[in-house]
Amino acid sequence: MNNMKANVILDGKGLACPMPIVKTKKAMNNLDAGQVLEVQATDKGSKADMKAWSESTGYQYLGTIEEGEILKHYLRKTSSEETSERKHPNVTNNDVLEKKLEDNEDIVVLDVREGAEYAFTHIPNAISIPLGELEERIDELNKDNEIYVICRTGNRSDLAAQKLTEKGFTNVTNIVPGMSQWTGKTTGINK
């Protein structure tokens, strides 16, 4: 999985409950918002524990990859920006995007989540450009295309839509609520 980039890797191999969670909590406190933590564990119960703990603390559980006896859990530290007010004027919902995709409309879906988020699950044919890389990779997009920007909740995609509009893109729409409630077709590691 060479597209799985974690900012920090935590070795929790050989530890039993609750130690993987205790070490994960400490590691998450040291991460910056938006960064991804990979927790390597051997405790089979850690998969359910990581998911439940992430949801109860507001961190984002991305998924788990099993490599032999090693479980690699991926968690993302959310930011306060993700609960900030939306500003991009062109906003639509998941259902509208899903219908456009089903009708094979000529649109571009731009996924601005982190690479690890995208790897676990994404809309087929979506272009992955994490928000933090958008500025330097903006030339990969065509200003003439109809672009639908998506993230987990609609906040990072809002920032990306604003940035694209500032750079002269005229047909940009933010998707809310985003992948957190997407019910359409997906692909990725878990599919």
One Martini backbone bead per residue (centre of mass of N, CA, C, O) as a GRO file, in nm:
protein
  191
    1MET     BB    1   0.072   0.053   0.031
    2ASN     BB    2   0.197   0.341  -0.104
    3ASN     BB    3  -0.065   0.544  -0.035
    4MET     BB    4   0.000   0.508   0.273
    5LYS     BB    5   0.007   0.797   0.469
    6ALA     BB    6   0.178   0.859   0.762
    7ASN     BB    7   0.293   1.076   1.003
    8VAL     BB    8   0.256   0.843   1.227
    9ILE     BB    9   0.412   0.566   1.399
   10LEU     BB   10   0.273   0.314   1.613
   11ASP     BB   11   0.393   0.083   1.853
   12GLY     BB   12   0.156  -0.194   1.964
   13LYS     BB   13   0.302  -0.448   1.982
   14GLY     BB   14   0.205  -0.681   2.240
   15LEU     BB   15  -0.041  -0.529   2.334
   16ALA     BB   16  -0.293  -0.492   2.569
   17CYS     BB   17  -0.569  -0.421   2.691
   18PRO     BB   18  -0.549  -0.064   2.692
   19MET     BB   19  -0.267   0.025   2.561
   20PRO     BB   20  -0.323   0.112   2.267
   21ILE     BB   21  -0.505   0.353   2.355
   22VAL     BB   22  -0.312   0.503   2.537
   23LYS     BB   23  -0.094   0.551   2.316
   24THR     BB   24  -0.282   0.687   2.110
   25LYS     BB   25  -0.365   0.930   2.276
   26LYS     BB   26  -0.081   1.051   2.301
   27ALA     BB   27  -0.024   1.074   1.995
   28MET     BB   28  -0.268   1.257   1.918
   29ASN     BB   29  -0.180   1.504   2.095
   30ASN     BB   30   0.085   1.547   1.890
   31LEU     BB   31  -0.092   1.615   1.665
   32ASP     BB   32  -0.202   1.759   1.393
   33ALA     BB   33  -0.435   1.869   1.219
   34GLY     BB   34  -0.493   1.609   0.968
   35GLN     BB   35  -0.336   1.390   1.074
   36VAL     BB   36  -0.188   1.060   1.048
   37LEU     BB   37  -0.230   0.749   1.223
   38GLU     BB   38  -0.032   0.459   1.279
   39VAL     BB   39  -0.140   0.151   1.428
   40GLN     BB   40   0.046  -0.113   1.558
   41ALA     BB   41  -0.105  -0.438   1.607
   42THR     BB   42  -0.198  -0.770   1.774
   43ASP     BB   43  -0.468  -0.706   1.893
   44LYS     BB   44  -0.773  -0.807   1.784
   45GLY     BB   45  -0.948  -0.598   1.966
   46SER     BB   46  -0.840  -0.322   1.846
   47LYS     BB   47  -1.038  -0.264   1.621
   48ALA     BB   48  -1.289  -0.197   1.792
   49ASP     BB   49  -1.151   0.000   1.984
   50MET     BB   50  -1.060   0.219   1.780
   51LYS     BB   51  -1.334   0.287   1.665
   52ALA     BB   52  -1.479   0.364   1.930
   53TRP     BB   53  -1.277   0.573   2.033
   54SER     BB   54  -1.285   0.768   1.796
   55GLU     BB   55  -1.590   0.833   1.809
   56SER     BB   56  -1.581   0.937   2.117
   57THR     BB   57  -1.344   1.173   2.045
   58GLY     BB   58  -1.352   1.278   1.722
   59TYR     BB   59  -1.200   1.094   1.568
   60GLN     BB   60  -1.085   0.944   1.266
   61TYR     BB   61  -1.177   0.640   1.135
   62LEU     BB   62  -1.049   0.478   0.850
   63GLY     BB   63  -0.895   0.194   0.922
   64THR     BB   64  -0.794  -0.155   0.851
   65ILE     BB   65  -0.492  -0.343   0.810
   66GLU     BB   66  -0.399  -0.673   0.730
   67GLU     BB   67  -0.063  -0.814   0.818
   68GLY     BB   68  -0.113  -1.080   0.926
   69GLU     BB   69  -0.060  -1.012   1.266
   70ILE     BB   70  -0.092  -0.721   1.170
   71LEU     BB   71  -0.246  -0.420   1.273
   72LYS     BB   72  -0.348  -0.133   1.076
   73HIS     BB   73  -0.431   0.168   1.208
   74TYR     BB   74  -0.635   0.452   1.097
   75LEU     BB   75  -0.600   0.794   1.207
   76ARG     BB   76  -0.764   1.119   1.237
   77LYS     BB   77  -0.712   1.449   1.304
   78THR     BB   78  -0.920   1.681   1.375
   79SER     BB   79  -1.058   2.004   1.314
   80SER     BB   80  -1.200   2.309   1.373
   81GLU     BB   81  -1.256   2.373   1.069
   82GLU     BB   82  -1.471   2.132   1.035
   83THR     BB   83  -1.683   2.341   1.206
   84SER     BB   84  -1.704   2.560   1.021
   85GLU     BB   85  -1.805   2.793   0.818
   86ARG     BB   86  -1.955   2.826   0.521
   87LYS     BB   87  -1.875   3.007   0.194
   88HIS     BB   88  -1.947   2.864  -0.050
   89PRO     BB   89  -2.214   2.915  -0.269
   90ASN     BB   90  -2.176   2.630  -0.411
   91VAL     BB   91  -2.423   2.394  -0.308
   92THR     BB   92  -2.463   2.041  -0.252
   93ASN     BB   93  -2.569   1.714  -0.249
   94ASN     BB   94  -2.527   1.380  -0.264
   95ASP     BB   95  -2.773   1.314  -0.448
   96VAL     BB   96  -2.693   1.490  -0.689
   97LEU     BB   97  -2.423   1.353  -0.746
   98GLU     BB   98  -2.527   1.065  -0.782
   99LYS     BB   99  -2.707   1.129  -1.028
  100LYS     BB  100  -2.482   1.233  -1.216
  101LEU     BB  101  -2.328   0.964  -1.215
  102GLU     BB  102  -2.559   0.780  -1.319
  103ASP     BB  103  -2.587   0.979  -1.587
  104ASN     BB  104  -2.297   1.037  -1.699
  105GLU     BB  105  -2.185   1.301  -1.645
  106ASP     BB  106  -1.960   1.569  -1.727
  107ILE     BB  107  -1.760   1.524  -1.452
  108VAL     BB  108  -1.575   1.627  -1.158
  109VAL     BB  109  -1.424   1.452  -0.888
  110LEU     BB  110  -1.298   1.607  -0.590
  111ASP     BB  111  -1.076   1.472  -0.351
  112VAL     BB  112  -0.957   1.637  -0.032
  113ARG     BB  113  -0.854   1.417   0.116
  114GLU     BB  114  -0.660   1.213   0.246
  115GLY     BB  115  -0.497   0.943   0.125
  116ALA     BB  116  -0.608   0.740   0.337
  117GLU     BB  117  -0.905   0.801   0.302
  118TYR     BB  118  -0.918   0.733  -0.001
  119ALA     BB  119  -0.811   0.439   0.005
  120PHE     BB  120  -1.051   0.312   0.163
  121THR     BB  121  -1.268   0.537   0.036
  122HIS     BB  122  -1.427   0.602  -0.290
  123ILE     BB  123  -1.513   0.746  -0.569
  124PRO     BB  124  -1.524   0.657  -0.867
  125ASN     BB  125  -1.284   0.855  -1.043
  126ALA     BB  126  -1.171   1.018  -0.838
  127ILE     BB  127  -0.979   1.287  -0.752
  128SER     BB  128  -0.671   1.301  -0.569
  129ILE     BB  129  -0.643   1.611  -0.366
  130PRO     BB  130  -0.522   1.727  -0.113
  131LEU     BB  131  -0.561   2.024   0.030
  132GLY     BB  132  -0.244   2.068   0.089
  133GLU     BB  133  -0.192   2.020  -0.251
  134LEU     BB  134  -0.360   2.211  -0.435
  135GLU     BB  135  -0.178   2.446  -0.511
  136GLU     BB  136   0.051   2.258  -0.663
  137ARG     BB  137  -0.199   2.081  -0.834
  138ILE     BB  138  -0.400   2.266  -1.007
  139ASP     BB  139  -0.298   2.184  -1.307
  140GLU     BB  140  -0.469   1.904  -1.307
  141LEU     BB  141  -0.693   2.105  -1.371
  142ASN     BB  142  -0.988   2.213  -1.543
  143LYS     BB  143  -1.155   2.516  -1.581
  144ASP     BB  144  -1.397   2.388  -1.772
  145ASN     BB  145  -1.492   2.213  -1.560
  146GLU     BB  146  -1.714   2.029  -1.370
  147ILE     BB  147  -1.678   2.067  -1.015
  148TYR     BB  148  -1.680   1.827  -0.744
  149VAL     BB  149  -1.635   1.876  -0.401
  150ILE     BB  150  -1.488   1.638  -0.163
  151CYS     BB  151  -1.529   1.511   0.170
  152ARG     BB  152  -1.636   1.424   0.473
  153THR     BB  153  -1.831   1.714   0.551
  154GLY     BB  154  -1.763   2.006   0.373
  155ASN     BB  155  -1.510   2.182   0.471
  156ARG     BB  156  -1.262   2.126   0.294
  157SER     BB  157  -1.424   2.163   0.029
  158ASP     BB  158  -1.482   2.457   0.077
  159LEU     BB  159  -1.190   2.555   0.070
  160ALA     BB  160  -1.132   2.442  -0.214
  161ALA     BB  161  -1.352   2.597  -0.369
  162GLN     BB  162  -1.241   2.875  -0.302
  163LYS     BB  163  -0.960   2.835  -0.429
  164LEU     BB  164  -1.055   2.776  -0.717
  165THR     BB  165  -1.207   3.041  -0.760
  166GLU     BB  166  -0.957   3.227  -0.714
  167LYS     BB  167  -0.816   3.065  -0.978
  168GLY     BB  168  -1.075   3.067  -1.207
  169PHE     BB  169  -1.293   2.881  -1.130
  170THR     BB  170  -1.653   2.860  -1.233
  171ASN     BB  171  -1.745   2.529  -1.182
  172VAL     BB  172  -1.802   2.502  -0.844
  173THR     BB  173  -1.889   2.236  -0.605
  174ASN     BB  174  -2.011   2.166  -0.293
  175ILE     BB  175  -2.026   1.876  -0.081
  176VAL     BB  176  -2.316   1.801   0.125
  177PRO     BB  177  -2.177   1.594   0.369
  178GLY     BB  178  -2.033   1.373   0.224
  179MET     BB  179  -1.860   1.078   0.303
  180SER     BB  180  -2.003   1.032   0.584
  181GLN     BB  181  -2.297   0.999   0.389
  182TRP     BB  182  -2.232   0.807   0.165
  183THR     BB  183  -2.437   0.579  -0.067
  184GLY     BB  184  -2.282   0.532  -0.298
  185LYS     BB  185  -2.045   0.448  -0.488
  186THR     BB  186  -1.747   0.250  -0.410
  187THR     BB  187  -1.393   0.242  -0.346
  188GLY     BB  188  -1.124   0.031  -0.218
  189ILE     BB  189  -0.987  -0.155   0.022
  190ASN     BB  190  -1.291  -0.244   0.140
  191LYS     BB  191  -1.404  -0.347  -0.170
   0.00000   0.00000   0.00000
